[in-house]
Structures are given as C-alpha cells and as structure tokens.
Amino acid sequence: MKIWLVRRFPNWYWGFITGFFLLLVMLPDVMQIMATDPGQPRAVYHGKTSEPKVALACNVFWGEEFLPEMLAELGRNNIKITFFIGGSWAKRNPQVLKMIAENGHELGNHTFSHPHPNALSKEQNKDQILRTEALVAELTDRKTTLYAPPYGEFNTTVLAAASELNYTTIMWSIDTIDWKRPPEDVLINRVTKKLHNGAIILMHPTAPTTNALPELIARIRSAGYTITTVSDILP
C-alpha cells in the first residue's frame, strides 16, 4: 500500500501537502502578527516613499573599535544617522556612547542584554527597553523613542510592550548583512541595488562597514538620495 501511494502521487504533490500542513500549524502566529485591526501596533520597515531619502540604522552591541572612524566619516560628509544602542554595551562603553551623542546622531533602543524578545513576557520586554532608556538618558540626557528588537524578532507581545512605552518598533528594508563580514564591494552592491525612497538600511559597526562607508555614501548620493535618520523619514 505504501509503495502504491508513492508511485501514484508525484513529488510535487507531497511537497504541497507538507507545505499545507505547515501553514496550518503556523497560521495562528502569522495571523496574529498580520492582524488587520488598525489599532494594533505594528513594526515599521520603511519610511515615506514620497521623498528620495534613506536612513542608516546602526545596531550597536559590539564593534566599538570601529565607531570612531565611522563617526569621523559621517562627520566629513555632514550626515546624521540613527544608532540603536544596547544597554549593557553602553554600560561598558559610556565614552563611546557620549561620542555618538555629541556628534549629533539619533539614539535608539536595542534592549539591555540582547535577548530573544519573543521568549520574554510583556513585562520582561518592557524592562529591557526601560533599563536601556534610563542608562542612555543618564549618560547623554537623551530619551530614546525608537526600538529595534534584537535579531529582528517580534510578535504581538513585543509590539505591545514597545507601544505601551510609546516606542515605535523599527525593522529594515535593506540589510547589509555586515555581521557576516562580507567583502566591501558585496556590501555596497547589496545596498545600492535595492535603494528606494524611505529605505531603512541596517548595519553594524564592523570592519567591512567602516571601510565601505565612504564609497557607500558616494553611491547612495549619486543615485539621488539624501542620507538621514530613521525619525526623519517616518510618516
């Protein structure tokens, strides 16, 4: 009987059946995140599409050795971007955080200990945000209002926790994948081939990002885009 079934139905049929049952298993979570209720908090993947602006969003939980040169290059080009700060990183590197703030860049929140947000309760998610908010405020006199969850991970609990603290959850529409330390030309091409109005470009302080930054800035500008902060492109 088993042999007859295998012979009777082609491989694509079994693939379809497997996919269908996986969809049934995942459907509740998918529907929860994609709820159509306009009152539900949502993550933001890009900014306004009506203007030729893109935002650089740099998540900081390591790589402090590369930040001075990144800041210098941004300064040479008169560019302000958004740095999403990890709280425990800031505690270890208060002077580097102050340097970012003193250079006029926007500060966002990237949790305190870089956990998997989906594994936490609403109160635990809030605690991660609030601990970082308090430390950033203490060191820079700035209040964070943008939240980038670690690993790009969120569910309705994570979104609700951020929203109840009056945070906007920020994702991205272009990923440099610089944490894999790609060659500089690969990183630049990943960004430039996907440029669009309102793009949020995710990066980290790495050697490839630092080395690619001058050419990346030049290529983005030559394509007609202004580089700015995440807040500047939000609706």
For each residue, the residues with C-beta under 8 A, 3 or more apart:
1: 4 5
2: 5 6
3: 6 7
4: 1 7 8
5: 1 2 8 9
6: 2 3 9
7: 3 4
8: 4 5
9: 5 6 13 14
10: 13 14
11: 14 15
12: 15 16
13: 9 10 16 17
14: 9 10 11 17 18
15: 11 12 18 19
16: 12 13 19 20
17: 13 14 20 21
18: 14 15 21 22
19: 15 16 22 23
20: 16 17 23 24
21: 17 18 24 25
22: 18 19 25 26
23: 19 20 26 27
24: 20 21 27
25: 21 22
26: 22 23 29 30
27: 23 24 30 31
28: 31 32
29: 26 32 33 155
30: 26 27 33 34
31: 27 28 34 35
32: 28 29 35 155 156
33: 29 30 154 155 156
34: 30 31
35: 31 32 40 156
36:
37: 40
38:
39:
40: 35 37 156 159
41: 159 160 162 163 169
42: 159 169
43: 154 159 169 170 171
44: 47 168 169 170 171 200 234
45: 171 172 173 200
46: 49 173 196 198 199 200 233
47: 44 53 55 198 199 200 230 232 233 234 235
48: 51 53 197 198 233 234 235
49: 46 196 197 198
50: 197
51: 48 197 198 226 233
52: 197 224 225 226
53: 47 48 197 198 225 226 227 228 232 233
54: 174 195 196 197 198 199 200 201 220 225 226 227 228 233
55: 47 81 82 199 200 201 227 228 229 230 232 233
56: 79 81 82 201 203 227
57: 81 82 84 108 148 170 172 200 201 202 203 230
58: 70 81 82 83 84 203 204 205
59: 84 86 110 148 202 203 204
60: 63 64 67 83 84 85 86 89 100 110 204 205
61: 86 88 89 110 114 150
62: 89 204 205
63: 60 66 67 204 205 206
64: 60 67 89 93 96 205
65: 68 205
66: 63 69 70 205 206 207 209 210
67: 60 63 64 70 71 96 99 100 205
68: 65 71 72 96 99
69: 66 72 73 210
70: 58 66 67 73 74 205 209 210 213
71: 67 68 74 75 99 100 103 105
72: 68 69 75 76
73: 69 70 76 77 210 213 214 217
74: 70 71 77 79 80 81 103 105 213
75: 71 72 78 79 103
76: 72 73
77: 73 74 217 227
78: 75
79: 56 74 75 217 227 228
80: 74 103 104 105 106 228 229
81: 55 56 57 58 74 105 106 227 228 229
82: 55 56 57 58 105 106 107 108 146 229 230 231
83: 58 60 100 105 106 107 108
84: 57 58 59 60 107 108 109 110 146 147 148 170
85: 60 89 90 97 100 107 108 109 110 132 136 144
86: 59 60 61 89 90 110 111 112 113 114 132
87: 90 91 110 111 112 113 128 131 132 135 136
88: 61 91 92 112 113 114
89: 60 61 62 64 85 86 92 93
90: 85 86 87 93 94 97 132 135 136 139
91: 87 88 94 135
92: 88 89
93: 64 89 90 96 97
94: 90 91 97 98 139
95: 98 99
96: 64 67 68 93 99 100
97: 85 90 93 94 100 101 136 139 140
98: 94 95 101 102 139 140
99: 67 68 71 95 96 102 103
100: 60 67 71 83 85 96 97 103 105 107
101: 97 98 104 105 107 139 140 142
102: 98 99
103: 71 74 75 80 99 100
104: 80 101
105: 71 74 80 81 82 83 100 101 229
106: 80 81 82 83 146 229 230 231
107: 82 83 84 85 100 101 136 140 142 144
108: 57 82 83 84 85 144 145 146 147 148 170 230
109: 84 85 129 132 133 136 144 146 147 148 167
110: 59 60 61 84 85 86 87 114 132 147 148 150
111: 86 87 114 115 117 128 129 132 149 150
112: 86 87 88 127 128 131 132 135
113: 86 87 88 128
114: 61 86 88 110 111 150
115: 111 119 120 124 128 150
116: 119 120 150 151 153
117: 111 120 125 128 149 150 151 153 154 155 158
118: 153 154 155 157 158
119: 115 116
120: 115 116 117 124 125 128 157 158
121: 124 125 157
122: 125 126 157 160 161 164
123: 126 127 161
124: 115 120 121 127 128
125: 117 120 121 122 128 129 157 158 161 162
126: 122 123 129 130 161 164 165
127: 112 123 124 130 131
128: 87 111 112 113 115 117 120 124 125 131 132
129: 109 111 125 126 132 133 147 161 162 165 167
130: 126 127 133 134 165
131: 87 112 127 128 134 135
132: 85 86 87 90 109 110 111 112 128 129 135 136 144
133: 109 129 130 136 137 143 144 165
134: 130 131 137 138
135: 87 90 91 112 131 132 138 139
136: 85 87 90 97 107 109 132 133 139 140 142 143 144
137: 133 134 140 141 142 143 144
138: 134 135
139: 90 94 97 98 101 135 136
140: 97 98 101 107 136 137
141: 137
142: 101 107 136 137
143: 133 136 137
144: 85 107 108 109 132 133 136 137 147 167
145: 108 166 167 168
146: 82 84 106 108 109 167 168 170 230 231
147: 84 108 109 110 129 144 162 167 168 169 170
148: 57 59 84 108 109 110 169 170 171
149: 111 117 152 153 154 158 162 169
150: 61 110 111 114 115 116 117 153
151: 116 117
152: 149 171 172
153: 116 117 118 149 150 158
154: 33 43 117 118 149 158 159 169
155: 29 32 33 117 118 158 159
156: 32 33 35 40 159 160
157: 118 120 121 122 125 160 161
158: 117 118 120 125 149 153 154 155 161 162 169
159: 40 41 42 43 154 155 156 162 163 169
160: 41 122 156 157 163 164
161: 122 123 125 126 129 157 158 164 165
162: 41 125 129 147 149 158 159 165 167 168 169
163: 41 159 160 166 167 169
164: 122 126 160 161
165: 126 129 130 133 161 162
166: 145 163
167: 109 129 144 145 146 147 162 163
168: 44 145 146 147 162 234
169: 41 42 43 44 147 148 149 154 158 159 162 163
170: 43 44 57 84 108 146 147 148 200 230
171: 43 44 45 148 152 200
172: 45 57 152 175 200 201 202
173: 45 46 194 196 198 199 200 201
174: 54 190 191 194 195 199 200 201 202
175: 172 190 201 202
176: 182 187 190 191 201 202 203 204 209
177: 180 182 187 190
178: 181 182 187 203 204 206 208 209
179: 204 206
180: 177
181: 178 206 207 208
182: 176 177 178 186 187 190 208
183: 186 187 208
184: 187 188 208 211 212 215
185: 188 189 212
186: 182 183 189 190
187: 176 177 178 182 183 184 190 191 208 209 212 216
188: 184 185 191 192 212 215 216 219
189: 185 186 192 193
190: 174 175 176 177 182 186 187 193 194
191: 174 176 187 188 194 195 201 216 219 220
192: 188 189 195 216 219 220 223
193: 189 190
194: 173 174 190 191 199
195: 54 174 191 192 199 220 223 225
196: 46 49 54 173 199
197: 48 49 50 51 52 53 54 225
198: 46 47 48 49 51 53 54 173 233
199: 46 47 54 55 173 174 194 195 196 225
200: 44 45 46 47 54 55 57 170 171 172 173 174 230 233
201: 54 55 56 57 172 173 174 175 176 191
202: 57 59 172 174 175 176
203: 56 57 58 59 176 178 206 209
204: 58 59 60 62 63 176 178 179 209
205: 58 60 62 63 64 65 66 67 70 209 210
206: 63 66 178 179 181 203 209 210
207: 66 181 210 211
208: 178 181 182 183 184 187 211 212
209: 66 70 176 178 187 203 204 205 206 212 213
210: 66 69 70 73 205 206 207 213
211: 184 207 208
212: 184 185 187 188 208 209 215 216
213: 70 73 74 209 210 216 217
214: 73 217 218
215: 184 188 212 218 219
216: 187 188 191 192 212 213 219 220
217: 73 77 79 213 214 220 221 227
218: 214 215 221 222
219: 188 191 192 215 216 222 223
220: 54 191 192 195 216 217 223 225 227
221: 217 218 224 225 226 227
222: 218 219
223: 192 195 219 220
224: 52 221
225: 52 53 54 195 197 199 220 221
226: 51 52 53 54 221
227: 53 54 55 56 77 79 81 217 220 221
228: 53 54 55 79 80 81 232 233
229: 55 80 81 82 105 106 232 233
230: 47 55 57 82 106 108 146 170 200 233 234
231: 82 106 146 234
232: 47 53 55 228 229
233: 46 47 48 51 53 54 55 198 200 228 229 230
234: 44 47 48 168 230 231
235: 47 48
